[in-house]
């Protein structure tokens, strides 16, 4: 058994791990990076980038479908093989390729490949023949798709976001399990590319909005385009020669039998820490079986162990992962074992159509007696009317005491851009009055922000 002793061990060479490495490597060369599986980050290989490439193709098809309103009539056919050929090529050359170039620049002596598990709080077993003893350990090993009954038994037969982009052609039909970000983005994309798509939820919730009015608006809009079964649970799933046979029990008690060529299980991801023998780490674990940690330092209790990225199951977002990796790296370098880092204004975006975005404080976190809500329907925006797109609404949460903007939920065309504007406003503690002194160009999509702010101003008096 080989034993390697280092000051710092970083488990995972994804976005968070590279963020931690970028900090530690500046001040120390007594470190190792441990990677299990292919390099390239979840975002580039199976997440943000390939999903947006599929969505881009679907959006083009949809724009042609909607062209008649503008007097533009077009005919087209979808070549599924070319859709996936282009996706795989661009993913490999532009996105994964870019990450691999970064990894290749890391000196070989710092990189170890193999699955790491805890032997004791300072020792990691990597494969069969190596133990790494480290003074400080950063856990940034990511997450994997979650499979629950009845799909656990056939997990090698169904697709997840880790496998769906390896298809060679579009299927005739697909069942999408889940109504979260991955499910909605990919389900709508498949639908718009001509795949018969059925989406199944569990609780009736859809997307990431917390306010019940925003939840209702989302379901009302998307249900007009997509076939959505919002509530119930799968009670059976089996592979057949033609594809899959699924049995789904609705909340009414009705049992529906659904057949399809493929199944995409997109009902969440689980931390890879669960397979690291955390019982040997001496860390205090929460009810989920994951380490307690300080989000400002990423340190686990008073230990020498840090977490970063979607191993926490809390903020599975690229920009958050990189921020957390850098914070964990700085904390590990600190003589005290912890250094508080600056967190970004919370920001989440769903690239559905209409887009969904949340920014700042979530509605349930706020005291309802202390806020007013600036509301506006996207139909009130002149630029939205030009696009013949009246779908969606916006809610901005404002502090009654000083008029400061605290958070927002946005559902509509251009939500990704408006969310960034509001994130800046929150970061710099802008008020409703201050924002209304800023120019809003006419006509632009952002004008609906102004209308929501005026609505809040009236309530503030």
C-alpha positions in Angstrom: 0.0 0.0 0.0 1.4 3.4 -1.0 1.0 6.3 1.4 1.2 9.9 0.3 1.3 12.7 2.8 0.2 16.2 1.8 -1.0 19.4 3.4 -4.1 19.8 1.2 -6.3 17.2 -0.6 -9.0 18.4 -2.9 -11.5 15.6 -3.8 -13.1 16.5 -7.1 -11.8 18.4 -10.1 -15.0 20.0 -11.2 -16.0 23.7 -11.0 -15.8 23.8 -7.1 -12.6 21.8 -7.0 -10.9 24.0 -9.6 -12.0 27.1 -7.6 -10.3 25.7 -4.5 -7.2 24.7 -6.4 -6.9 28.2 -7.9 -6.6 29.6 -4.4 -4.4 27.0 -2.7 -1.9 26.6 -5.5 -1.0 30.3 -5.2 0.5 29.7 -1.8 1.4 26.0 -1.6 2.6 23.1 -3.8 2.0 20.5 -1.1 -1.4 19.4 -2.4 -3.2 16.8 -4.5 -6.3 16.7 -6.6 -8.3 13.5 -6.6 -10.7 12.8 -9.5 -13.1 9.9 -9.9 -14.6 9.7 -13.4 -14.0 11.8 -16.5 -12.7 15.4 -16.3 -14.7 18.2 -17.7 -17.1 19.4 -15.0 -20.8 18.6 -14.7 -21.8 21.9 -16.2 -19.8 21.3 -19.4 -20.4 17.6 -19.9 -23.9 16.9 -18.8 -25.4 20.1 -17.4 -25.6 23.8 -18.3 -24.0 23.7 -21.7 -25.4 20.6 -23.5 -28.9 21.4 -22.2 -28.7 24.9 -23.6 -27.5 23.6 -26.9 -30.6 21.3 -27.1 -32.8 24.2 -26.1 -31.3 26.5 -28.7 -32.3 24.0 -31.5 -35.8 23.6 -30.0 -36.2 27.4 -29.8 -35.4 27.8 -33.5 -38.1 25.2 -34.4 -40.6 26.9 -32.1 -40.0 30.4 -33.6 -40.7 29.0 -37.0 -43.9 27.4 -35.7 -45.0 30.8 -34.3 -44.1 32.8 -37.4 -47.6 32.9 -38.9 -48.6 35.7 -36.6 -45.9 37.9 -38.1 -46.7 36.9 -41.6 -43.8 34.6 -41.9 -44.6 31.1 -43.0 -41.9 28.4 -43.0 -41.6 24.7 -43.4 -38.9 22.6 -41.9 -38.0 19.1 -40.7 -36.1 18.1 -37.6 -33.1 15.9 -38.2 -32.6 14.3 -34.8 -29.2 12.8 -35.8 -27.8 16.1 -36.8 -29.2 17.8 -33.7 -27.2 15.4 -31.5 -24.1 15.4 -33.8 -23.9 19.1 -33.5 -24.5 19.1 -29.7 -21.8 16.5 -29.1 -19.3 18.2 -31.4 -19.7 21.6 -29.8 -19.7 20.2 -26.3 -16.5 18.4 -26.9 -14.7 21.2 -28.7 -16.0 24.3 -27.1 -17.0 23.5 -23.6 -15.5 20.2 -22.2 -12.4 20.9 -24.4 -11.9 24.3 -22.7 -12.1 22.7 -19.2 -9.7 19.9 -20.3 -7.1 22.5 -21.4 -7.3 24.0 -17.9 -6.8 20.5 -16.3 -4.0 19.7 -18.6 -2.1 22.7 -17.4 -2.1 21.3 -13.8 1.2 19.5 -13.2 0.8 15.7 -13.3 2.3 15.2 -9.8 -0.7 17.0 -8.3 -3.4 14.8 -10.0 -4.6 11.4 -8.8 -7.4 9.4 -10.4 -9.6 7.1 -8.4 -12.5 6.9 -6.0 -11.8 8.3 -2.6 -13.3 7.2 0.7 -12.6 8.0 4.3 -10.5 5.6 6.3 -10.2 8.1 9.2 -10.6 11.9 9.5 -7.2 12.6 7.9 -6.9 9.5 5.6 -8.5 8.9 2.2 -8.3 5.5 0.5 -8.0 6.0 -3.3 -8.5 2.8 -5.3 -6.9 -0.3 -3.9 -3.3 0.7 -3.6 -3.1 4.3 -2.4 -3.8 6.1 0.8 -3.6 9.9 1.0 -3.0 11.5 4.4 -3.9 15.2 4.4 -3.8 17.9 7.1 -6.8 19.6 5.4 -9.4 18.1 3.0 -11.8 19.9 0.6 -14.7 17.8 -0.5 -15.9 19.0 -4.0 -16.8 15.7 -5.6 -20.2 16.8 -7.0 -23.5 15.0 -7.3 -25.2 12.3 -9.3 -28.7 11.8 -10.6 -31.1 10.5 -8.0 -33.2 7.3 -8.7 -36.1 6.3 -6.5 -38.5 3.3 -6.7 -39.6 2.0 -9.1 -36.8 3.4 -11.3 -34.0 2.3 -9.1 -34.4 -1.3 -10.3 -34.0 -0.3 -14.0 -31.6 2.7 -13.5 -29.3 1.2 -16.2 -32.1 1.2 -18.7 -33.6 4.7 -18.3 -31.9 8.0 -19.0 -30.8 10.8 -16.7 -29.2 14.1 -17.4 -25.9 12.2 -17.3 -26.8 10.0 -20.2 -29.5 11.8 -22.3 -27.0 13.8 -24.3 -25.4 10.6 -25.5 -28.4 9.7 -27.7 -27.8 9.4 -31.4 -31.3 10.5 -32.5 -34.5 11.9 -31.1 -36.9 9.3 -29.8 -40.5 9.1 -30.9 -41.8 9.6 -27.4 -40.4 10.3 -23.9 -41.7 10.4 -20.3 -40.0 13.0 -18.1 -40.0 12.3 -14.4 -40.0 15.5 -12.4 -41.0 19.1 -12.8 -37.8 20.8 -11.7 -35.3 22.7 -13.7 -33.7 19.8 -15.6 -37.1 18.2 -16.3 -38.7 21.4 -17.5 -35.9 22.6 -19.7 -35.3 19.2 -21.4 -38.9 18.2 -21.5 -39.9 21.4 -23.3 -37.0 21.1 -25.7 -37.9 17.5 -26.7 -41.5 18.6 -27.2 -40.6 21.4 -29.5 -38.3 19.1 -31.5 -41.3 16.9 -32.3 -41.0 14.3 -29.6 -44.2 13.2 -27.9 -43.5 14.3 -24.4 -45.4 13.6 -21.2 -44.2 15.2 -17.9 -45.0 13.7 -14.5 -44.8 15.6 -11.2 -45.2 14.4 -7.6 -46.4 17.2 -5.3 -48.0 19.5 -7.9 -45.2 22.0 -7.5 -43.5 23.2 -10.7 -40.3 25.0 -11.2 -38.5 27.0 -8.4 -41.0 29.7 -7.5 -42.0 30.0 -3.8 -45.0 32.3 -4.0 -48.2 30.4 -4.6 -49.4 33.0 -7.2 -46.2 32.4 -9.2 -46.6 28.7 -9.0 -50.1 29.0 -10.3 -49.1 31.2 -13.1 -46.3 28.8 -14.2 -48.6 25.8 -14.2 -51.3 27.7 -16.1 -48.9 28.8 -18.8 -46.8 25.7 -19.3 -49.8 23.3 -19.2 -51.2 25.0 -22.3 -48.1 23.8 -24.3 -46.9 20.7 -22.5 -48.7 17.5 -21.4 -48.2 17.7 -17.6 -49.5 15.3 -15.0 -48.7 17.3 -11.9 -49.6 15.1 -8.9 -49.1 11.4 -8.1 -46.5 8.8 -7.9 -45.1 6.0 -10.1 -46.0 2.6 -8.7 -44.4 0.4 -11.4 -41.9 0.7 -14.3 -40.6 -2.0 -16.6 -38.6 -2.3 -19.8 -40.4 -3.7 -22.8 -39.3 -4.7 -26.3 -40.9 -1.4 -27.6 -39.6 0.8 -24.8 -41.1 1.2 -21.3 -44.4 0.6 -19.6 -45.1 2.9 -16.6 -47.9 2.9 -14.1 -48.7 6.2 -12.4 -51.2 6.7 -9.7 -52.7 10.2 -9.8 -53.6 12.0 -6.6 -57.2 11.1 -7.3 -56.5 7.4 -7.0 -56.7 6.8 -10.8 -54.0 4.5 -12.1 -52.7 5.5 -15.6 -50.6 3.2 -17.8 -48.2 5.1 -20.0 -46.0 3.6 -22.7 -43.0 5.4 -24.3 -39.8 4.8 -26.1 -37.6 6.4 -23.5 -37.7 7.6 -19.9 -35.8 10.6 -18.6 -35.5 10.6 -14.8 -35.0 14.2 -13.7 -36.2 14.2 -10.2 -33.1 15.6 -8.5 -29.5 14.9 -7.8 -27.8 13.4 -4.7 -24.4 14.3 -3.2 -21.5 12.0 -4.0 -20.5 12.3 -0.4 -23.0 9.6 0.4 -20.5 7.0 -1.0 -17.4 8.3 0.8 -17.8 6.5 4.1 -18.5 9.7 6.0 -19.0 7.6 9.2 -15.1 7.4 9.3 -14.7 11.2 9.0 -15.9 12.1 12.5 -18.0 14.9 10.9 -21.3 15.8 12.5 -24.0 15.0 9.9 -27.5 16.5 9.4 -30.8 14.7 8.9 -29.9 14.1 5.2 -26.6 12.4 6.2 -24.5 15.3 5.0 -22.0 17.4 6.9 -23.0 20.5 8.8 -21.1 23.4 7.4 -20.8 27.2 7.6 -21.8 28.7 4.2 -19.6 31.8 4.9 -16.4 29.7 5.4 -17.5 26.3 3.9 -15.9 24.7 7.0 -17.5 21.6 8.5 -17.9 22.5 12.2 -14.5 23.0 13.8 -12.9 20.4 11.7 -10.1 20.4 9.1 -12.6 19.4 6.4 -14.4 21.7 4.0 -17.2 21.3 1.4 -17.9 23.1 -1.8 -20.3 22.9 -4.8 -23.3 20.6 -5.2 -22.0 18.1 -2.7 -24.0 20.1 -0.2 -27.3 19.6 -2.2 -28.1 23.3 -1.3 -27.0 25.5 -4.3 -26.4 23.3 -7.4 -25.3 26.2 -9.6 -22.1 26.8 -11.5 -21.4 30.3 -10.2 -22.1 29.2 -6.6 -19.9 26.2 -7.0 -16.9 28.3 -8.1 -17.5 30.9 -5.3 -17.7 28.1 -2.7 -14.6 26.4 -4.0 -12.6 29.7 -3.6 -14.0 30.3 -0.1 -13.1 26.8 0.9 -9.6 27.2 -0.5 -9.1 30.5 1.4 -10.4 29.0 4.6 -8.2 26.0 4.3 -5.2 28.3 3.9 -6.1 30.4 6.9 -4.1 29.8 10.1 -7.4 29.9 12.1 -8.9 27.2 9.8 -11.7 29.5 8.7 -12.1 32.7 6.7 -15.4 34.2 5.8 -15.9 34.9 2.1 -18.4 37.1 0.3 -21.4 35.2 -1.1 -23.2 36.4 -4.2 -26.8 37.6 -4.3 -28.9 34.5 -4.7 -29.7 34.1 -8.4 -31.4 31.2 -10.2 -32.6 30.9 -13.8 -34.6 28.3 -15.7 -34.1 28.5 -19.5 -37.7 27.4 -20.2 -39.9 29.5 -22.4 -41.1 31.7 -20.8 -38.0 31.9 -18.7 -38.1 31.7 -14.9 -35.8 33.5 -12.5 -35.5 34.0 -8.8 -33.2 36.7 -7.3 -32.5 37.7 -3.7 -34.6 36.6 -0.8 -37.2 34.0 -1.3 -40.8 34.9 -0.4 -41.1 32.4 2.6 -38.0 33.9 4.1 -39.6 37.3 4.4 -42.0 38.6 7.1 -45.2 39.4 5.2 -46.0 42.3 7.5 -42.7 44.0 6.6 -42.9 43.9 2.8 -45.0 45.1 -0.1 -45.1 43.2 -3.4 -44.8 45.0 -6.7 -46.7 43.0 -9.2 -47.0 43.2 -13.0 -48.1 40.9 -15.7 -45.8 40.7 -18.7 -48.8 41.6 -20.9 -48.4 45.1 -19.6 -45.0 45.5 -21.3 -45.0 47.2 -24.7 -42.1 45.2 -26.0 -43.7 41.9 -24.9 -46.8 42.9 -26.9 -44.6 43.5 -29.9 -43.4 39.9 -29.6 -47.1 38.8 -29.1 -45.9 37.3 -25.9 -48.2 38.1 -23.0 -47.2 35.1 -20.9 -46.0 35.4 -17.3 -45.7 37.9 -14.5 -43.3 39.4 -12.1 -43.2 40.0 -8.3 -40.7 42.3 -6.6 -40.4 42.0 -2.8 -39.7 45.4 -1.2 -39.0 46.4 2.4 -41.7 48.7 3.8 -39.4 50.6 6.1 -36.9 51.9 3.5 -38.2 50.9 0.1 -35.2 48.7 -0.4 -35.5 45.8 -3.0 -35.1 42.4 -1.2 -35.9 39.8 -3.9 -38.0 39.0 -6.9 -39.6 36.2 -8.9 -39.8 36.6 -12.7 -41.7 34.5 -15.2 -41.6 35.7 -18.8 -39.6 36.6 -21.9 -36.3 38.2 -21.0 -36.4 37.0 -17.3 -32.7 36.1 -17.4 -31.6 39.6 -18.2 -34.1 41.4 -15.8 -32.9 39.1 -13.0 -29.4 40.3 -13.4 -30.5 43.9 -13.3 -32.4 43.2 -10.0 -29.4 41.3 -8.6 -27.3 44.4 -9.1 -30.0 46.5 -7.4 -30.1 44.2 -4.4 -26.3 44.0 -4.2 -26.0 47.8 -4.0 -29.1 48.1 -1.7 -31.1 50.1 -4.2 -34.6 51.4 -3.3 -37.7 51.6 -5.4 -37.4 55.3 -5.6 -33.7 55.1 -6.6 -34.4 52.5 -9.3 -37.2 54.7 -10.7 -34.7 57.5 -11.2 -32.7 55.2 -13.5 -33.5 55.2 -17.3 -35.7 52.5 -18.8 -35.3 52.6 -22.6 -38.6 52.5 -24.6 -39.6 50.0 -25.8 -37.5 47.3 -24.0 -38.4 44.2 -22.1 -37.1 45.7 -18.9 -39.9 48.3 -18.9 -42.0 45.8 -17.0 -39.6 46.2 -14.1 -40.6 49.9 -14.0 -44.3 49.0 -13.9 -43.7 46.6 -11.0 -41.7 49.2 -9.2 -44.5 51.8 -9.7 -46.9 49.2 -8.3 -44.7 48.9 -5.2 -44.3 52.6 -4.9 -48.1 53.1 -4.7 -48.3 50.7 -1.8 -45.4 52.4 0.0 -47.2 55.7 -0.2 
